[in-house]
Structure formats: C-alpha cells, structure tokens
C-alpha cells in the first residue's frame, strides 16, 4: 500500500511514518521500480500500536524492544513484565492526576454556572 493509504488507515502523517521507518520501527517496507514505498498490511497494525504505546509514555527504544520481541516470537517474560508494571504504574499515576484536575474543573464549572444563573436572576430573565 502507498503512504497515503497508510496515513488514512492509521491517522499518522507521512513525516511520522517515514521517521518510524528510518528508525526501523516499521518493517517490511519495500521500494517499487518507481522508487515509491510499498507498505505491507502489517504496517497498519505496527503503526497503530506504535502510536498507542508512544501516547502511553513508552520511549522509542521501549517500543522497538516490544516490536522486535513480537516479530521474533520471543520475549524475555520477566523483563517484559517489569517494563509493563513500570509503565502501568506511571499510567495509574497519570489517571489519578487527571481525576484531580477533572474535579477542579468540575468545581469551577459549577461555580461559573451558578454565577451565570445569579446574573440572569438579577437581570430578570
């Protein structure tokens, strides 16, 4: 598939896709006689996983390790479990922080809504 289709199917831009290819994170990319890149179907899954892992705070090196292990069909289970536990703990902390911010925003929203209602009452609306 061409890069435009891969962009469309993954939501990633061509610059990101080419960067991931240069970094060796997208495997199996071939060049046609016209020198256009031809991405395999597996690039959709890899690029989607890549984007998800990166959004969760995985470094490119950690993503490379995960993708390499998946492609090789083997993984050091103990090391993998430790990495997942560390990342999961970080994500749980982020969730807790987001909940705190959400509560602050909810209180401020309520305050503003009450203030607006009071202004409307004073105006006679």
N, C-alpha and C positions, 0 to 999 in steps of 0.2 A: 504494500500500500504506500502511497505517496504521503509526504509530510502533512499536506493539507487535511487528508482524511484522518491521520493520527491526531492532529490538532483538534479536529472536530469531535473525535471519539473520546479524547482524554481531557479536554479543556485546558491543556497546556499549550503554550505558544511555541512557535518553531525555534526561537532562540533557546528556550529551556530544553526542548527536545534535543537540539544539536549539542548543547552543553552536556547533557546526560550521556549522549552518545560518545562525545570526546572523552568523558570521564570513565567510559567503559561500563556504564550502568544500563544501557540499552544494548543488548547483544543481538547478533544475527542480522545486523543492517548490512545490506549489500548495495553495490552500485551497479546500475544498468549500463548498457552500451552508451546511453546518452548522458552518463555520469549523474543521473538522478538517484537519490537514495530510495531504496525499496525496503520498507519496514515490514518485518514479519508480523503475523497476527499476535504473537506473544508480546510484542511491544506495547500493545494496548494494556494488557494486564500488568506488565512491568512498570509502565509509566504511571498507571493509576496507583499501584502500590507505592511507588516511589513518592508520588505527591502526598499520599496519605501519611506515610512514615515521616516525611520531612515536616509536614504540618504538625505532627505529634512531637517534634523535637529531636528526631533521630538525625544524627550527623550523616554526611555523605559517606564517611568511612563505615559507619554502622549499617547504613543501607546497603553498601557494597558487600559487607560481610553476610547480611541476610540474603541478598540476591544470589551471591556466589554459592552459599550453602544450599539454597533452594534449587539452583541449577545443577549442582553437583549431586544432589540427592542425599547429602550427608550434612550433619551439623553436630558440633560439639554441644550436646544437650545441656550439660552443666553450665557452660559459658553462655549459651543461648538463654537459658532460664534466668541466669543472673542479670543479663542485659535486659530482658523483658521485665523483670522485677524492678530494676532501677528505673526504667522508663515509665512503668506503670505507677510507681511511687511519685514520680515527677508529675505525671498527668493528674493523679489524685490531688496533689497539692495545688495544681492549676485550677482544678474543678472547685476546690474549697475557696480559693481566692476569687474565682468568678462568682460563686454564690454570695460571698461577702459584698462584692461590687454590685451584684444584682439587688441585694437588699437595700443598699444605699440608694441606688437609682429608683427603686420602688418607693421608698420613703419620700424622696424628692419629688417624684411624680405625683404622689398623693398630696403633698404639701402644695404643689402648684395647682393641682385640680381644685383643692379646697379654696385656695386663694382666688382662683378664677370664679368659682361659684359665689364667693362672698362679693366680689366685684360686680357680678351680674345682679345679685340681690340689691346692692346699693344703687344700681342703675335702674332698678325696677323691671328687669327683664326676667 
